[in-house]
Amino acid sequence: METVWSLCFPNFCLLLLPVLVLVLANGVHSHAQVKVFDVRSFSAAADGKTDDSKAFLDAWNQACQYKGEVQRRLFVPLGTYMVWPVVFKGPCTGPIEFTVKGVVKAPVDKSTFSLDHWITFQYVSGLLINGGGTFDGQGQYAWPENKCACKSLPVSLRFNFVNNTAIRSISSVNSKNFHFNVFKCDNLEFRRIRIIAPDESPNTDGIHMGDSSRIRIADSVIATGDDCVSIGPGSKDVEIIGVHCGPGHGLSVGSLGKYPNEADVTGLSVRGCTMVGTQNGLRIKTWASALKSNVYNISFSDITMKDVQSPIIIDQDYCPGGGCSKQIRGTSGSLLAVNLECSPTFPCQNINLEDIDLAYTGREGPAKSHCAHGCVGKASLENEREFLYAVFEFSGMQGRGTDHRGDGKAY
């Protein structure tokens, strides 16, 4: 064929062949040369007991600052590696591939439980985490310390100020707190991620994000004791596609409105996802506060739910620790000042309304309260002329209310 080309198209051939050979040669060169930083070459023991943190940090620092014009890869081969809390910090001189084939385990020493992280990537751009390996947070040793679900235990993997990054084909199991936390990041993709923790494990959100943009979660399995994905204030342009969620608390926007000057949540698209056996399906939750917070441009489509307790919830009175509905006073523009419509299948529990003083401004009579299905609590409603004291002690559909006018009527 070379002879035919030289005879029929001599000028064209002479110009094309050098270019073609150069392109092929450069292609082979760029794919063939990879500078590998194997943690075992930095004295990692890989026995699951020895602290390999220094080996990981040394490998990272050399890969991060390497100045060669080739691809660099930090490599964690098969084996079990005990790694104490570390921060992999940039900026780096170029993109890094962080390939994990083995199992990386977190320490169970209680002195580490007060930290906010186990492994943190910070100020990095162009990071690829892959390899099919596992990050094991060993949360089963820490969860008994957090029975109240109120302590801040270490997050397994934090991404702070990380851009243009992909996390693919990685497992995270038994995190002490959140599995992944994304903060101040742009253009991150989670794909083919497996996140596992028991359904009774506290605060083990799968992926939590805040103040971040262009986050994509796709083709992943998340089974935890809390939200599969939680989307905090300042999240923008988030896509969640083909995620299987359950057990857990479903997919949540929020909670929002807890702190002043929170940024809005906008541009969320959730499609092609499945919720199985979750406490909630799709939920938007805001604190019962006067602080302003906005959620808009939200889309949920092609969502399959199976045995989900509460498939769709918009909760503007979020109060997980209790004690939020106290000392509420003022006026109501409607006769029904307190209306609790609970599910007959999964009735309300542990609702306590105390010191609720609401006056109705109309002429139809005193303010009223209503509760359906399993409510337990107390409420007082007051206007200028008459006082209503309603006691909620409902079991299923049963209930009573009493006022101080002495007419014996229930409200």
C-alpha positions in Angstrom: 0.0 0.0 0.0 2.9 2.4 0.7 4.1 1.9 -2.9 0.7 2.8 -4.3 0.5 5.9 -2.2 3.9 7.1 -3.3 3.1 6.5 -7.0 -0.4 7.9 -7.1 -0.1 10.7 -4.6 3.6 11.4 -4.1 3.2 15.0 -2.8 0.4 14.1 -0.5 2.2 11.0 0.8 5.3 12.9 1.6 3.4 15.4 3.7 1.1 12.9 5.5 3.4 10.1 6.6 5.6 12.2 8.9 2.6 13.7 10.5 0.9 10.3 11.0 3.9 8.7 12.5 4.4 11.6 14.8 0.8 11.5 16.1 1.0 7.7 16.7 4.3 8.0 18.4 3.1 10.7 20.7 -0.1 8.8 21.5 1.9 5.7 22.6 4.3 7.9 24.6 1.6 9.7 26.6 -0.2 6.5 27.5 2.8 4.3 28.2 4.7 6.5 30.6 3.2 6.8 34.1 5.2 7.7 37.2 4.0 5.4 39.9 4.3 6.2 43.6 3.6 2.9 45.3 3.0 3.3 49.1 4.9 0.1 49.7 8.0 1.8 48.3 7.6 4.3 51.1 7.6 1.6 53.8 3.9 0.9 54.1 3.5 -2.4 56.1 0.1 -3.3 54.7 -0.6 -5.5 57.7 -3.7 -3.7 59.0 -2.0 -2.9 62.3 1.1 -0.8 61.7 0.4 2.9 61.2 1.0 3.6 57.5 0.1 7.2 57.6 3.6 8.5 57.0 4.1 6.2 53.9 0.8 7.6 52.4 1.8 11.2 53.1 5.3 10.8 51.7 4.0 9.1 48.6 1.4 11.9 48.2 3.9 14.7 48.7 6.3 13.3 46.1 3.5 12.7 43.6 2.0 16.1 44.2 5.3 18.0 43.7 6.7 15.8 40.9 7.7 18.0 38.0 8.0 15.5 35.2 5.8 15.7 32.1 4.2 12.4 32.6 1.1 11.1 34.4 1.6 10.5 38.1 -0.2 7.8 40.1 -0.2 7.2 43.9 -0.8 3.4 44.1 -2.2 1.5 47.0 -1.9 -2.2 46.1 -3.8 -5.2 47.5 -3.4 -5.4 51.3 -4.9 -3.8 54.4 -3.5 -0.4 55.5 -4.0 1.3 58.8 -4.0 5.0 58.2 -4.5 7.5 61.0 -6.0 11.0 60.2 -4.2 12.6 57.3 -4.6 15.7 55.1 -3.5 15.3 51.4 -2.9 18.9 50.6 -2.3 20.8 47.3 -1.9 22.6 45.2 0.0 20.1 43.1 2.1 20.5 40.0 -0.4 18.6 37.9 -3.2 16.0 38.0 -2.9 13.0 40.2 -4.5 9.5 40.0 -5.0 8.0 43.5 -5.6 4.3 42.8 -6.7 2.1 45.7 -6.8 -1.7 45.2 -6.5 -2.6 48.9 -8.4 -1.8 52.1 -7.6 1.4 53.9 -8.7 1.3 57.6 -9.3 4.1 60.1 -8.0 3.9 63.6 -10.3 3.0 66.5 -8.3 4.8 69.2 -10.8 7.1 71.0 -8.3 10.0 70.9 -9.2 10.4 67.2 -12.9 10.5 67.7 -12.9 14.2 68.5 -11.4 15.1 65.1 -13.7 16.3 62.3 -12.0 14.1 59.6 -10.2 10.9 58.9 -8.9 11.5 55.3 -9.0 15.0 53.8 -8.2 16.2 50.3 -7.6 19.9 50.2 -6.8 22.6 47.6 -6.4 20.0 44.9 -7.5 20.1 41.2 -7.5 17.3 38.6 -7.7 14.4 41.1 -8.9 11.0 40.1 -9.6 8.4 42.9 -10.3 5.0 41.6 -9.2 1.3 41.7 -12.1 -0.7 43.3 -10.6 -0.5 46.8 -12.3 0.2 50.1 -12.1 2.9 52.8 -13.2 1.3 56.1 -14.1 3.9 58.8 -14.6 1.2 61.5 -17.5 3.2 62.8 -18.8 0.2 64.8 -16.2 1.1 67.5 -17.4 4.8 67.6 -21.2 4.6 67.3 -21.7 3.5 70.9 -20.1 6.9 71.9 -22.8 8.7 69.9 -26.1 7.1 71.0 -27.6 10.6 71.2 -26.6 11.3 67.5 -25.3 14.6 68.8 -21.5 14.2 68.8 -19.3 15.2 65.9 -17.3 12.1 65.0 -14.8 12.0 62.2 -16.0 12.2 58.6 -14.4 9.4 56.5 -13.4 11.4 53.4 -13.5 15.2 53.2 -13.1 17.2 50.1 -12.3 20.9 50.8 -11.7 23.3 48.0 -11.3 20.5 45.5 -12.0 21.1 41.8 -12.3 19.1 38.6 -12.2 15.8 40.4 -13.7 12.3 39.9 -14.2 9.6 42.5 -15.0 6.3 40.7 -15.3 2.6 41.6 -14.6 3.1 45.3 -16.3 1.7 48.4 -16.8 3.4 51.8 -18.0 1.3 54.6 -18.9 1.9 58.3 -18.0 5.6 58.5 -18.0 7.0 62.0 -19.9 10.1 60.7 -20.6 11.1 57.1 -18.9 8.9 54.5 -18.1 11.8 52.1 -18.3 15.6 52.8 -18.0 18.1 50.0 -17.2 21.7 50.9 -16.4 24.6 48.6 -15.8 22.3 45.6 -16.5 22.7 41.9 -17.0 20.1 39.2 -16.9 16.8 41.2 -18.2 13.5 40.0 -19.0 10.4 42.1 -19.6 7.4 39.9 -20.0 3.7 40.7 -19.6 4.4 44.4 -20.6 1.9 47.0 -21.5 3.3 50.4 -22.5 0.9 53.2 -23.3 1.2 56.9 -26.0 -0.4 59.1 -29.4 1.3 59.1 -29.1 2.0 62.9 -25.7 3.8 62.6 -26.1 7.4 63.6 -25.3 10.3 61.2 -23.7 8.1 58.6 -24.9 10.3 55.6 -23.6 8.9 52.3 -22.6 12.1 50.6 -23.1 15.5 52.1 -22.4 18.7 50.2 -22.5 22.4 50.9 -21.3 25.6 49.2 -20.4 23.6 46.1 -21.3 23.6 42.5 -21.5 21.2 39.5 -21.6 18.0 41.7 -22.7 14.8 39.9 -23.5 11.5 41.6 -24.3 8.6 39.3 -24.7 4.8 39.1 -24.1 4.3 42.8 -25.4 2.2 45.7 -25.9 4.0 49.0 -27.2 2.1 52.1 -26.7 4.0 55.4 -28.2 4.9 58.7 -29.0 8.5 57.7 -29.5 10.4 54.4 -28.2 8.7 51.3 -27.5 12.2 49.9 -27.9 15.4 51.8 -27.7 18.7 50.0 -26.8 21.6 52.3 -26.9 25.4 51.8 -25.0 26.9 48.9 -25.3 23.8 46.7 -25.7 24.7 43.0 -26.2 22.6 39.8 -26.3 19.2 41.4 -27.2 16.0 39.4 -28.1 12.7 41.0 -28.7 10.0 38.4 -29.2 6.2 38.8 -28.6 6.0 42.5 -30.0 3.1 44.5 -30.8 4.3 48.1 -31.8 2.1 51.0 -31.8 1.6 53.9 -31.4 5.1 55.2 -33.4 8.4 55.3 -33.6 9.0 51.6 -32.5 12.0 49.7 -32.7 15.3 51.6 -32.4 19.0 50.7 -31.3 20.6 54.0 -31.6 21.1 56.7 -31.7 24.8 55.9 -32.3 28.0 57.8 -30.3 27.1 60.9 -27.6 29.8 60.5 -27.8 33.4 59.3 -26.8 34.3 55.7 -27.0 30.8 54.3 -26.6 30.6 50.5 -29.5 29.3 48.4 -29.9 25.8 47.0 -30.6 25.9 43.3 -30.4 23.7 40.2 -31.0 20.2 41.6 -31.9 17.4 39.2 -32.7 13.9 40.5 -33.7 11.3 38.0 -33.7 7.6 37.5 -33.2 6.8 41.2 -34.7 4.0 43.4 -35.6 4.2 47.1 -36.0 0.9 48.9 -37.1 0.6 52.6 -36.0 4.1 53.5 -37.5 6.2 56.2 -38.1 9.1 53.7 -38.0 9.3 50.0 -37.5 12.9 48.8 -37.4 15.5 51.5 -36.8 19.2 51.8 -36.3 20.3 55.4 -35.9 23.7 57.0 -35.5 24.7 60.6 -38.4 26.4 62.3 -36.7 29.8 62.5 -37.0 33.3 61.1 -33.8 33.0 59.1 -34.3 33.2 55.4 -33.3 30.4 53.1 -34.4 29.6 49.5 -34.7 26.4 47.5 -35.6 26.7 43.8 -35.2 25.1 40.4 -35.6 21.6 41.8 -36.5 18.6 39.6 -37.4 15.0 40.6 -38.3 12.6 37.8 -38.4 8.9 37.2 -38.1 7.9 40.9 -39.1 4.4 42.0 -40.1 3.9 45.6 -40.6 0.6 47.4 -41.7 0.3 51.0 -40.8 3.9 51.8 -42.4 5.2 54.9 -42.8 8.8 53.8 -42.2 9.2 50.1 -42.4 13.0 49.7 -41.9 15.5 52.5 -41.5 19.2 52.7 -40.8 19.9 56.4 -40.5 23.5 57.4 -40.5 22.7 61.1 -37.4 20.5 61.2 -36.2 19.8 64.8 -34.4 16.5 65.2 -33.3 17.1 68.8 -36.7 18.2 70.0 -37.6 21.2 72.1 -38.1 23.5 69.1 -41.8 24.1 69.4 -41.7 26.0 72.6 -42.6 29.6 73.5 -44.4 30.4 70.3 -46.7 33.4 70.6 -48.5 35.9 68.4 -51.6 35.9 66.2 -53.0 33.6 63.6 -54.7 34.7 60.4 -56.8 31.5 60.3 -59.1 29.9 62.9 -57.1 26.7 62.8 -53.8 27.9 64.4 -52.2 24.5 65.0 -52.8 21.7 62.5 -50.9 18.4 62.8 -51.9 16.1 60.0 -49.9 12.9 60.6 -49.8 9.7 58.5 -52.4 7.0 59.6 -49.9 4.3 58.6 -46.9 5.9 60.3 -48.3 8.2 62.9 -46.5 11.1 64.6 -44.4 10.3 67.6 -42.7 12.3 70.3 -44.3 15.7 69.4 -44.3 18.1 72.3 -46.0 21.5 72.0 -45.4 23.7 75.0 -46.2 27.4 75.7 -48.0 28.0 72.4 -50.0 31.2 72.7 -51.6 32.2 69.5 -54.5 34.6 69.1 -57.0 34.4 66.2 -57.8 37.8 64.7 -61.1 36.8 63.2 -64.6 36.7 64.6 -65.5 33.0 64.3 -64.4 32.3 67.9 -61.2 31.3 69.7 -58.3 29.8 67.8 -58.5 26.0 67.4 -56.0 23.2 67.2 -56.2 19.9 65.4 -54.2 16.7 65.5 -54.7 13.5 63.5 -53.1 10.1 64.2 -50.9 9.4 67.2 -50.1 12.9 68.4 -48.9 13.4 72.0 -48.3 16.9 73.3 -49.9 20.1 74.8 -50.8 23.4 73.3 -52.4 26.6 74.6 -54.1 29.0 72.2 -55.2 32.5 73.4 -57.1 35.4 71.9 -58.3 38.6 73.5 -61.6 37.3 74.8 -61.4 33.6 75.4 -58.8 31.0 76.2 -58.6 27.5 74.8 -56.4 24.8 76.4 -56.2 21.7 74.2 -54.7 18.5 75.4 -53.5 16.1 72.7 -53.5 12.6 73.9 -54.4 10.8 70.8 -54.1 7.1 70.1 -54.9 6.5 66.5 -58.1 8.5 65.8 -59.0 9.1 69.5 -58.7 12.6 71.0 -60.2 15.2 73.1 -59.9 19.0 73.7 -61.1 21.1 76.6 -61.7 24.8 77.0 -62.2 27.0 80.0 -65.7 28.2 79.1 -67.2 25.1 80.8 -69.4 24.0 77.8 -67.7 20.6 77.6 -67.2 20.8 73.9 -64.2 19.2 72.2 -62.0 21.2 69.7 
